[in-house]
Amino acid sequence: MATEPLDMRAGADAALARVVSVFGYARMHHAYLFANKRANRMKVLVHDGFGIWLCARRLHRGSFDWSTSDRGVKVSLSAEQLNALVIGLSWRQLSDLATIRVI
């Protein structure tokens, strides 16, 4: 998850350049998420091993629960947290700490 906003006019090459500048490389089977300043638009860049693809999502109301306080910090999400984020829910409450293991 990118902590710096991305201009939503950016295409796949610009998003890939951002990933490479931050991480040094784009890993296969990883998704890299970007949002605009208002966090109501999101782009996801995926390297599938054969190439890259870029998809976009826009919320008509509200905004994504984006990590803006962690600027410059690399933020990783679990698959469950990613699913919650993409549909507009709070992903911060979904973690191992929220799992009940013993009664």
C-alpha positions as CSV (number, residue, x, y, z in Angstrom):
1,M,0.0,0.0,0.0
2,A,1.5,3.3,-1.1
3,T,1.4,6.0,1.6
4,E,2.0,8.8,-0.8
5,P,-0.9,9.8,-3.1
6,L,-0.7,9.0,-6.8
7,D,-2.0,11.1,-9.7
8,M,-4.9,9.0,-11.0
9,R,-4.0,10.0,-14.6
10,A,-0.9,7.8,-14.2
11,G,-0.8,4.7,-16.3
12,A,0.7,1.3,-15.7
13,D,4.3,2.5,-16.5
14,A,4.1,5.4,-14.1
15,A,2.7,3.2,-11.3
16,L,5.4,0.5,-12.0
17,A,8.1,3.3,-11.9
18,R,6.8,4.3,-8.4
19,V,6.9,0.7,-7.2
20,V,10.5,0.2,-8.5
21,S,11.6,3.5,-7.0
22,V,10.2,2.5,-3.5
23,F,10.9,-1.2,-3.4
24,G,13.7,-1.6,-6.0
25,Y,11.7,-4.2,-7.9
26,A,8.1,-5.4,-8.5
27,R,7.6,-8.9,-7.1
28,M,5.5,-11.5,-9.0
29,H,2.1,-12.2,-7.6
30,H,2.0,-9.1,-5.5
31,A,-0.5,-6.2,-5.6
32,Y,0.6,-2.6,-5.2
33,L,-2.1,-0.2,-4.1
34,F,-2.3,3.5,-4.7
35,A,-4.9,6.2,-3.9
36,N,-5.4,9.8,-4.8
37,K,-5.2,12.7,-2.3
38,R,-8.9,12.4,-1.3
39,A,-8.7,8.6,-1.1
40,N,-11.9,8.1,-3.0
41,R,-10.0,6.5,-6.0
42,M,-7.7,3.6,-5.9
43,K,-5.4,1.9,-8.5
44,V,-3.9,-1.6,-8.1
45,L,-0.9,-2.7,-10.0
46,V,-0.2,-6.5,-10.2
47,H,2.8,-8.3,-11.7
48,D,1.5,-11.7,-12.7
49,G,4.7,-13.2,-14.0
50,F,3.9,-12.6,-17.6
51,G,3.3,-8.8,-17.4
52,I,1.6,-6.2,-15.4
53,W,-2.0,-5.1,-15.2
54,L,-3.5,-2.0,-13.6
55,C,-7.1,-1.7,-12.4
56,A,-9.0,1.2,-10.9
57,R,-11.8,1.6,-8.4
58,R,-13.8,4.7,-7.5
59,L,-16.1,5.2,-4.5
60,H,-19.1,7.4,-5.3
61,R,-19.5,8.3,-1.6
62,G,-17.0,8.3,1.2
63,S,-13.3,7.3,1.0
64,F,-11.1,4.4,1.4
65,D,-9.5,3.8,4.8
66,W,-6.1,4.9,3.6
67,S,-2.9,4.9,5.6
68,T,-1.9,8.6,5.4
69,S,-0.3,9.0,8.8
70,D,2.4,6.5,7.9
71,R,4.0,8.5,5.1
72,G,7.2,7.0,3.9
73,V,6.5,3.7,5.7
74,K,5.9,0.5,3.7
75,V,2.5,-0.9,4.7
76,S,1.6,-4.6,4.0
77,L,-1.9,-6.0,4.0
78,S,-3.1,-9.5,4.4
79,A,-5.6,-10.9,1.8
80,E,-8.4,-10.3,4.2
81,Q,-7.4,-6.7,4.8
82,L,-7.0,-6.1,1.1
83,N,-10.6,-7.5,0.5
84,A,-12.0,-5.1,3.1
85,L,-10.1,-2.1,1.8
86,V,-11.2,-2.7,-1.8
87,I,-14.9,-2.7,-0.9
88,G,-14.5,0.4,1.3
89,L,-14.5,-1.1,4.8
90,S,-12.0,-0.5,7.6
91,W,-9.1,-2.9,7.1
92,R,-7.3,-1.9,10.3
93,Q,-9.5,-3.9,12.6
94,L,-8.8,-7.2,10.6
95,S,-5.6,-8.6,12.0
96,D,-4.3,-11.6,14.0
97,L,-5.0,-9.5,17.2
98,A,-8.7,-9.6,16.3
99,T,-8.8,-13.4,16.2
100,I,-10.2,-15.3,19.2
101,R,-8.1,-18.5,19.6
102,V,-9.0,-19.7,23.1
103,I,-12.2,-19.7,25.1
